[in-house]
Amino acid sequence: MQSSRHPQQTTVAYLALYRKYRSQSFADLVGQEQVVRTLQNSIAQGKVAHAFLFTGPRGTGKTSSARLLAKALNCEKGPAVEPCNECEICRTITEGRCIDVIEMDAASQSGVDDVRERIVGIVDYQPAYCRYKVLIIDEVHDLSPKAFDALLKTIEEPPPHIIFVLATTEYSKVPPTIRARCQKHDFHRATLPHLVDRLKTVAQAEGLDVEPAAFSAIARLADGGYRDALTLLEQAMIVGQGKVTLQQVYDQLGLVASDVVDSLLLAMEEGDVAKLIGILDEIFRVGRDPRALLESMLHRLSELTRVAYGVDVGADADATAEAALHDTAARLGRERLNQFREALAEAYKTTRDISLPRLWLEAELVSLAVRPSGSLPAPGAAREAKSAVAAPTPTRIETPVPTGDPDLDQARTQWVEIRNRVMAKSKTAAAHLAKVEITSFRDRVAVLEFPREVDMTWVTDSVNRQRLILEFVAEVVGDPGWKLEYAVRRNGTPAVDTTQPVAVDSPVEGAKLAEIGREVFEGA
């Protein structure tokens, strides 16, 4: 019986974007002009060092530059400041099959035997067909101490046909004895415009339809790394099947969209706890975890802070997104932005150790929302505040602006002292009373105006709190006869609360009052 035979099918391996679009000339190495200039001048003048140390963040072109250097030195039309990329040597180096360009990953080959076998054992041999043998050691800081010792003698006095290129992301871990024998080049993180331009070039070459805002989002998330940016673009491209949207970028990374984060931050600023919890519920419903939410908030706060201080955040063709960025930054203000960043950065570090992260994060954000900006710790003071045991320092407010009504002016001045005494005894009271002012004083009835309803509710929901405030009034004024009414400003118009004023039957003073105040304000 004759068997049927199927023609053999060859499968072409998929090439990742960061490999497909690796820089193949010095002109294509964007953002590292200082490195390119030095290397090209060295080649042009025939003063090429025998050992180079390329250091910088991941994905900034260290290994690509090492290969470019190998091509430029060994090009059949060179040594040349730009490789031709046409000759056999250039092509074999590009394809990674040149036997005279040896690449070694120190992360997986860190032992002394690896160094002796891969490096020391081959330096005595002349190049097969290139001018130089180029030995590229990636992540060189991962070599063991003995491996460094084995490498030292060779790198100190190498044969003239050998050139070492060492690449590392952790320069401090490279022994000084190795550093001293290498020509050091620092690679910088890519700027946002450089990354956006690179992404647009690749997208055009791949025939991708990408939203402008998606380019900017990917560039920001890449944190200055070209390789990371192309990897993120590739993931979005696969998910979107040729069309990449901003929402796809957020979905694939498990992050939260900027407009949702803005709504969350503004709800915190306005003290709208109901809205805050609603937004959190929706975020968690779609599968975002607390750490990813904090990461999204910190990214957005970084952008908002730059806008608030007039720092360029990079060109963005999406005018709507830019307008939203400026509007949110203006509504939050510099002080609140700095305080949110400080508090959320601390929370981000703590998240890993929390057993109920969703409930814990909700409590943290609600706590930030119900505290006015003046009561949050100043940037840089969060850790010190955790370990402090002394009573909080009250927020001192300047003397109120005169109104022309002597009785009202005197009551407002006295209220400043009353409020400061209360705030000195309780952090919780300080959070709710920091911006409360007297707006009316008639017949010994003072109207306390609160900037937010949540602060007024904190007082009016507890008869004990109202009574304690009156105790402090009596201590300062010397007269227990004041009555208090409460109002919250709504759209510029004070709305007076209908809670009946509470009277003081037997006022207390001094240490006893302070003790009772701490118990009531912190415990009730």
C-alpha positions, -999 to +999 in steps of 0.1 A: +000+000+000+013+034-010+014+058+020+003+093+015+030+118+023+024+154+034+049+181+024+070+192+053+060+225+067+085+249+080+076+272+108+091+306+110+098+315+146+081+347+157+105+375+165+096+398+194+093+435+186+122+445+208+145+420+189+130+429+155+136+466+160+168+465+178+191+494+168+213+484+139+233+516+136+245+543+159+222+568+143+193+545+153+204+545+190+181+572+202+186+590+235+223+579+241+240+607+222+269+610+247+277+573+244+275+573+206+297+604+203+325+590+224+324+556+207+324+570+172+353+594+181+373+566+195+368+545+163+376+575+140+408+583+159+419+547+163+419+549+201+396+521+210+398+509+246+404+472+253+376+471+278+343+489+281+318+490+310+282+499+299+260+508+329+225+520+332+188+509+337+174+478+319+162+482+283+182+513+275+205+498+248+236+485+265+237+451+247+226+467+214+254+492+217+279+464+224+268+446+192+270+479+173+305+484+185+315+449+175+300+455+140+317+489+136+351+475+145+348+444+124+329+457+094+346+448+061+344+485+051+358+496+084+366+501+112+339+526+106+319+550+127+288+533+112+286+496+103+274+490+067+250+462+078+255+447+043+287+428+045+289+392+057+304+401+090+278+427+098+250+403+089+264+374+110+268+397+140+232+410+135+219+374+134+239+364+164+260+337+146+294+353+144+319+330+161+342+360+169+315+378+189+309+359+221+280+368+244+278+355+279+250+360+304+266+363+339+232+358+356+232+321+345+270+316+341+284+332+371+309+307+384+347+307+380+346+276+358+322+294+334+346+324+331+376+301+325+358+281+299+340+309+280+366+337+283+400+329+296+402+298+275+396+315+242+415+348+245+447+332+233+432+323+199+432+347+170+398+357+155+385+333+129+377+360+103+371+393+122+396+419+132+387+415+169+372+390+191+345+409+211+335+393+244+302+407+257+293+399+293+257+409+302+247+415+339+284+413+348+277+422+384+263+387+389+297+370+386+310+354+417+340+369+435+362+341+423+349+346+387+359+382+389+393+373+401+397+349+371+386+377+348+408+404+363+442+392+350+428+387+315+410+421+314+441+438+328+465+427+301+444+413+272+459+404+238+455+431+212+429+412+193+404+410+223+379+437+233+357+433+264+323+449+267+308+445+302+271+455+307+255+460+341+224+475+357+241+476+391+274+495+388+281+495+425+283+457+426+311+456+400+345+454+419+366+485+418+395+465+404+373+457+373+359+492+371+394+508+371+404+488+340+373+497+319+362+527+299+328+535+316+297+547+296+265+557+313+232+549+296+202+570+305+165+563+307+147+574+276+126+606+277+089+604+271+091+621+237+118+597+226+098+567+236+066+580+220+085+586+187+100+551+188+066+535+195+050+555+166+078+544+142+074+507+152+036+509+150+037+524+116+061+497+104+038+470+118+007+486+103-009+491+138-038+514+145-030+530+179-048+556+199-025+586+206-032+584+243-021+548+243+013+557+230+018+581+260+004+556+285+028+529+273+057+553+273+050+564+309+046+528+321+078+517+304+098+539+329+124+550+304+131+515+289+129+510+251+126+473+255+099+475+281+080+500+258+081+476+228+071+447+250+041+465+263+031+476+227+034+440+216+011+428+243-015+454+235-011+446+198-019+409+204-049+417+226-063+443+202-056+423+170-041+453+152-059+481+170-045+494+203-067+515+226-059+531+259-083+509+278-066+478+264-033+490+278-047+494+312-066+461+310-035+441+300-015+455+329-043+452+354-041+489+361-068+515+366-077+541+340-066+577+346-102+591+346-112+566+373-082+575+394-090+612+390-126+605+403-111+586+432-087+614+441-113+641+439-138+621+460-110+618+486-104+656+484-141+664+488-145+640+517-173+622+498-170+588+514-201+573+497-187+581+463-152+569+472-165+535+484-187+532+452-157+538+430-136+513+450-163+487+447-164+490+409-126+489+406-124+457+427-154+442+408-136+443+375-107+424+390-081+451+400-062+442+431-053+468+458-016+469+449-024+476+412-048+504+423-021+520+444+004+517+415-021+534+392-027+562+418+010+568+422+015+570+385-013+595+381-002+615+411+032+618+395+017+632+364-005+656+383+024+668+404+044+676+373+015+696+359+009+714+392+045+726+393+047+735+357+069+705+346+065+693+311+049+658+311+055+653+274+036+659+242+002+642+241-020+645+210-051+638+231-063+673+241-091+659+262-067+639+284-044+669+287-073+691+298-084+665+324-049+663+337-047+701+343-082+703+357-076+676+383-042+691+393-058+725+398-087+711+419-064+691+442-036+717+446+000+712+453-003+706+491-029+679+487-010+662+459+022+660+479+003+647+509-015+621+489+018+609+473+034+606+507+005+586+523+000+563+493+037+556+489+037+544+525+006+524+518+022+508+488+052+496+509+028+481+535+004+463+511+024+431+509+021+425+546-017+430+549-039+399+552-071+417+541-056+442+516-090+453+500-106+462+534-073+477+546-069+499+515-105+511+517-100+521+553-068+540+544-084+559+516-115+567+537-092+580+564-075+603+540-108+615+527-122+625+561-091+644+571-087+680+558-055+688+540-041+707+570-042+677+592-023+653+570+013+648+578+037+669+559+057+651+531+086+632+547+070+631+581+049+599+578+074+575+593+083+599+622+045+604+629+040+567+633+066+564+661+057+597+679+038+593+712+034+629+721+001+648+715-002+662+680+009+698+674-022+719+668-026+737+635-022+774+643-044+797+623-038+834+619-061+859+636-093+861+616-099+890+593-120+917+611-157+918+600-166+952+615-189+935+641-170+938+675-189+909+691-184+886+661-147+895+658-141+888+695-159+854+692-139+845+661-107+853+679-117+833+709-128+804+687-092+802+673-079+795+708-107+771+716-102+751+684-064+750+690-068+736+725-092+710+713-069+700+684-040+697+707-057+670+727-070+648+698-058+640+664-093+630+654-107+663+665-079+681+647-089+664+615-125+675+617-122+710+632-091+724+615-110+746+591-142+753+611-149+790+617-176+811+634-197+829+608-224+844+631-226+854+668-259+868+681-273+866+716-244+844+727-253+818+700-223+810+678-228+794+644-198+771+635-194+767+598-178+734+586-163+731+551-176+695+547-207+677+559-187+647+571-169+670+596-201+685+609-218+651+612-189+639+633-197+666+659-235+665+657-238+627+659-224+627+695-238+647+724-206+640+743-185+657+716-207+687+715-206+690+753-168+687+754-165+715+728-186+737+751-164+727+780-134+741+761-155+772+753-161+778+789-124+773+798-113+799+772-142+824+775-148+820+812-185+818+806-204+786+801-233+805+786-224+801+749-247+780+727-235+764+694-253+759+661-237+740+632-237+747+595-220+733+564-213+755+534-231+743+503-224+761+470-214+792+489-245+792+511-243+780+547-270+754+556-277+754+594-281+721+611-313+716+631-296+698+660-307+714+693-279+732+711-263+713+740-258+730+773-231+725+799-243+716+833-211+714+854-180+726+834-146+712+842-112+727+834-075+721+831-060+686+833-094+670+840-108+686+808-079+675+787-082+639+800-119+638+793-113+654+759-089+627+748-113+599+760-143+614+742-128+626+710-106+595+704-128+569+719-163+579+710 
